[in-house]
């Protein structure tokens, strides 16, 4: 796991090097990602120990879930940005309310 820790640390360094030049929302996301990577590494080790699975098999599951999240996250972001654009274009209160009404049913909402 030491190699994984080093690799994750190097990756985090590439993400966080320009911390000062970013807006606060981006910095918050970077902080959350760094924290999640650290917690994820710890959780992966616990899962490997608890299940007796190999690190590789557990990592494959984690990667598949992360890949699935990219698709879901992108779809969510598209709906969110679409709503924001509609709100920006709206000229009446009714139009604002209509634009903000996002159909989240595809995500169980």
CNS distance restraints for C-alpha pairs under 8 A (distance, minus, plus):
assign (resid   1 and name CA) (resid   5 and name CA) 6.17 0.50 0.50
assign (resid   1 and name CA) (resid  45 and name CA) 7.94 0.50 0.50
assign (resid   2 and name CA) (resid   6 and name CA) 6.22 0.50 0.50
assign (resid   3 and name CA) (resid   7 and name CA) 6.16 0.50 0.50
assign (resid   4 and name CA) (resid   8 and name CA) 6.03 0.50 0.50
assign (resid   5 and name CA) (resid   9 and name CA) 6.04 0.50 0.50
assign (resid   5 and name CA) (resid  41 and name CA) 7.64 0.50 0.50
assign (resid   6 and name CA) (resid  10 and name CA) 6.17 0.50 0.50
assign (resid   7 and name CA) (resid  11 and name CA) 6.22 0.50 0.50
assign (resid   8 and name CA) (resid  12 and name CA) 6.09 0.50 0.50
assign (resid   8 and name CA) (resid  37 and name CA) 7.41 0.50 0.50
assign (resid   9 and name CA) (resid  13 and name CA) 6.18 0.50 0.50
assign (resid  10 and name CA) (resid  14 and name CA) 6.47 0.50 0.50
assign (resid  11 and name CA) (resid  15 and name CA) 6.49 0.50 0.50
assign (resid  12 and name CA) (resid  16 and name CA) 6.09 0.50 0.50
assign (resid  12 and name CA) (resid  34 and name CA) 6.31 0.50 0.50
assign (resid  13 and name CA) (resid  17 and name CA) 5.85 0.50 0.50
assign (resid  15 and name CA) (resid  30 and name CA) 7.29 0.50 0.50
assign (resid  16 and name CA) (resid  30 and name CA) 6.90 0.50 0.50
assign (resid  18 and name CA) (resid  22 and name CA) 7.06 0.50 0.50
assign (resid  19 and name CA) (resid  27 and name CA) 6.54 0.50 0.50
assign (resid  22 and name CA) (resid  26 and name CA) 6.17 0.50 0.50
assign (resid  22 and name CA) (resid  27 and name CA) 6.27 0.50 0.50
assign (resid  23 and name CA) (resid  27 and name CA) 6.29 0.50 0.50
assign (resid  24 and name CA) (resid  28 and name CA) 6.05 0.50 0.50
assign (resid  25 and name CA) (resid  29 and name CA) 6.34 0.50 0.50
assign (resid  26 and name CA) (resid  30 and name CA) 6.18 0.50 0.50
assign (resid  27 and name CA) (resid  31 and name CA) 6.12 0.50 0.50
assign (resid  28 and name CA) (resid  32 and name CA) 6.12 0.50 0.50
assign (resid  29 and name CA) (resid  33 and name CA) 6.01 0.50 0.50
assign (resid  30 and name CA) (resid  34 and name CA) 6.11 0.50 0.50
assign (resid  31 and name CA) (resid  35 and name CA) 6.12 0.50 0.50
assign (resid  32 and name CA) (resid  36 and name CA) 5.98 0.50 0.50
assign (resid  33 and name CA) (resid  37 and name CA) 6.03 0.50 0.50
assign (resid  34 and name CA) (resid  38 and name CA) 6.32 0.50 0.50
assign (resid  35 and name CA) (resid  39 and name CA) 6.14 0.50 0.50
assign (resid  36 and name CA) (resid  40 and name CA) 5.64 0.50 0.50
assign (resid  37 and name CA) (resid  41 and name CA) 6.07 0.50 0.50
assign (resid  38 and name CA) (resid  42 and name CA) 6.49 0.50 0.50
assign (resid  39 and name CA) (resid  43 and name CA) 6.07 0.50 0.50
assign (resid  40 and name CA) (resid  44 and name CA) 5.93 0.50 0.50
assign (resid  41 and name CA) (resid  45 and name CA) 6.38 0.50 0.50
assign (resid  42 and name CA) (resid  46 and name CA) 6.40 0.50 0.50
assign (resid  43 and name CA) (resid  47 and name CA) 6.10 0.50 0.50
assign (resid  44 and name CA) (resid  48 and name CA) 6.14 0.50 0.50
assign (resid  44 and name CA) (resid  55 and name CA) 7.80 0.50 0.50
assign (resid  44 and name CA) (resid  58 and name CA) 7.28 0.50 0.50
assign (resid  44 and name CA) (resid  59 and name CA) 7.58 0.50 0.50
assign (resid  45 and name CA) (resid  49 and name CA) 6.25 0.50 0.50
assign (resid  45 and name CA) (resid  55 and name CA) 7.75 0.50 0.50
assign (resid  46 and name CA) (resid  50 and name CA) 5.99 0.50 0.50
assign (resid  47 and name CA) (resid  51 and name CA) 5.95 0.50 0.50
assign (resid  47 and name CA) (resid  58 and name CA) 7.65 0.50 0.50
assign (resid  48 and name CA) (resid  52 and name CA) 5.67 0.50 0.50
assign (resid  48 and name CA) (resid  53 and name CA) 5.37 0.50 0.50
assign (resid  48 and name CA) (resid  54 and name CA) 6.22 0.50 0.50
assign (resid  48 and name CA) (resid  55 and name CA) 5.93 0.50 0.50
assign (resid  48 and name CA) (resid  58 and name CA) 6.72 0.50 0.50
assign (resid  49 and name CA) (resid  53 and name CA) 7.41 0.50 0.50
assign (resid  53 and name CA) (resid  57 and name CA) 6.54 0.50 0.50
assign (resid  53 and name CA) (resid  58 and name CA) 6.66 0.50 0.50
assign (resid  54 and name CA) (resid  58 and name CA) 6.36 0.50 0.50
assign (resid  55 and name CA) (resid  59 and name CA) 5.88 0.50 0.50
assign (resid  56 and name CA) (resid  60 and name CA) 6.07 0.50 0.50
assign (resid  57 and name CA) (resid  61 and name CA) 6.52 0.50 0.50
assign (resid  58 and name CA) (resid  62 and name CA) 6.32 0.50 0.50
assign (resid  59 and name CA) (resid  63 and name CA) 6.02 0.50 0.50
assign (resid  60 and name CA) (resid  64 and name CA) 6.14 0.50 0.50
assign (resid  61 and name CA) (resid  65 and name CA) 6.23 0.50 0.50
assign (resid  62 and name CA) (resid  66 and name CA) 6.12 0.50 0.50
assign (resid  63 and name CA) (resid  67 and name CA) 6.07 0.50 0.50
assign (resid  64 and name CA) (resid  68 and name CA) 6.24 0.50 0.50
assign (resid  65 and name CA) (resid  69 and name CA) 6.15 0.50 0.50
assign (resid  66 and name CA) (resid  70 and name CA) 6.35 0.50 0.50
assign (resid  67 and name CA) (resid  71 and name CA) 6.90 0.50 0.50
assign (resid  68 and name CA) (resid  72 and name CA) 6.47 0.50 0.50
assign (resid  69 and name CA) (resid  73 and name CA) 5.61 0.50 0.50
assign (resid  70 and name CA) (resid  74 and name CA) 5.93 0.50 0.50
assign (resid  71 and name CA) (resid  75 and name CA) 6.28 0.50 0.50
assign (resid  72 and name CA) (resid  76 and name CA) 6.18 0.50 0.50
assign (resid  73 and name CA) (resid  77 and name CA) 6.05 0.50 0.50
assign (resid  74 and name CA) (resid  78 and name CA) 6.07 0.50 0.50
assign (resid  75 and name CA) (resid  79 and name CA) 6.36 0.50 0.50
assign (resid  76 and name CA) (resid  80 and name CA) 6.17 0.50 0.50
assign (resid  77 and name CA) (resid  81 and name CA) 5.97 0.50 0.50
assign (resid  78 and name CA) (resid  82 and name CA) 5.95 0.50 0.50
assign (resid  79 and name CA) (resid  83 and name CA) 6.16 0.50 0.50
assign (resid  79 and name CA) (resid 102 and name CA) 6.90 0.50 0.50
assign (resid  80 and name CA) (resid  84 and name CA) 6.28 0.50 0.50
assign (resid  80 and name CA) (resid 102 and name CA) 7.71 0.50 0.50
assign (resid  81 and name CA) (resid  85 and name CA) 6.13 0.50 0.50
assign (resid  82 and name CA) (resid  86 and name CA) 6.16 0.50 0.50
assign (resid  83 and name CA) (resid  87 and name CA) 6.12 0.50 0.50
assign (resid  83 and name CA) (resid  99 and name CA) 5.44 0.50 0.50
assign (resid  83 and name CA) (resid 100 and name CA) 5.37 0.50 0.50
assign (resid  83 and name CA) (resid 101 and name CA) 7.58 0.50 0.50
assign (resid  83 and name CA) (resid 102 and name CA) 6.74 0.50 0.50
assign (resid  84 and name CA) (resid  88 and name CA) 6.15 0.50 0.50
assign (resid  84 and name CA) (resid  99 and name CA) 7.67 0.50 0.50
assign (resid  84 and name CA) (resid 100 and name CA) 7.34 0.50 0.50
assign (resid  85 and name CA) (resid  89 and name CA) 6.29 0.50 0.50
assign (resid  86 and name CA) (resid  90 and name CA) 6.09 0.50 0.50
assign (resid  86 and name CA) (resid  96 and name CA) 7.34 0.50 0.50
assign (resid  86 and name CA) (resid  99 and name CA) 5.08 0.50 0.50
assign (resid  86 and name CA) (resid 100 and name CA) 7.52 0.50 0.50
assign (resid  87 and name CA) (resid  95 and name CA) 7.38 0.50 0.50
assign (resid  87 and name CA) (resid  96 and name CA) 5.01 0.50 0.50
assign (resid  87 and name CA) (resid  97 and name CA) 7.96 0.50 0.50
assign (resid  87 and name CA) (resid  99 and name CA) 5.46 0.50 0.50
assign (resid  87 and name CA) (resid 100 and name CA) 6.56 0.50 0.50
assign (resid  90 and name CA) (resid  95 and name CA) 5.21 0.50 0.50
assign (resid  90 and name CA) (resid  96 and name CA) 5.39 0.50 0.50
assign (resid  90 and name CA) (resid  99 and name CA) 7.56 0.50 0.50
assign (resid  91 and name CA) (resid  95 and name CA) 6.56 0.50 0.50
assign (resid  91 and name CA) (resid  96 and name CA) 7.39 0.50 0.50
assign (resid  92 and name CA) (resid  96 and name CA) 6.31 0.50 0.50
assign (resid  93 and name CA) (resid  97 and name CA) 6.22 0.50 0.50
assign (resid  94 and name CA) (resid  98 and name CA) 6.10 0.50 0.50
assign (resid  95 and name CA) (resid  99 and name CA) 6.00 0.50 0.50
assign (resid  96 and name CA) (resid 100 and name CA) 6.13 0.50 0.50
assign (resid  97 and name CA) (resid 101 and name CA) 6.35 0.50 0.50
assign (resid 104 and name CA) (resid 108 and name CA) 6.75 0.50 0.50
assign (resid 104 and name CA) (resid 109 and name CA) 4.95 0.50 0.50
assign (resid 105 and name CA) (resid 109 and name CA) 4.87 0.50 0.50
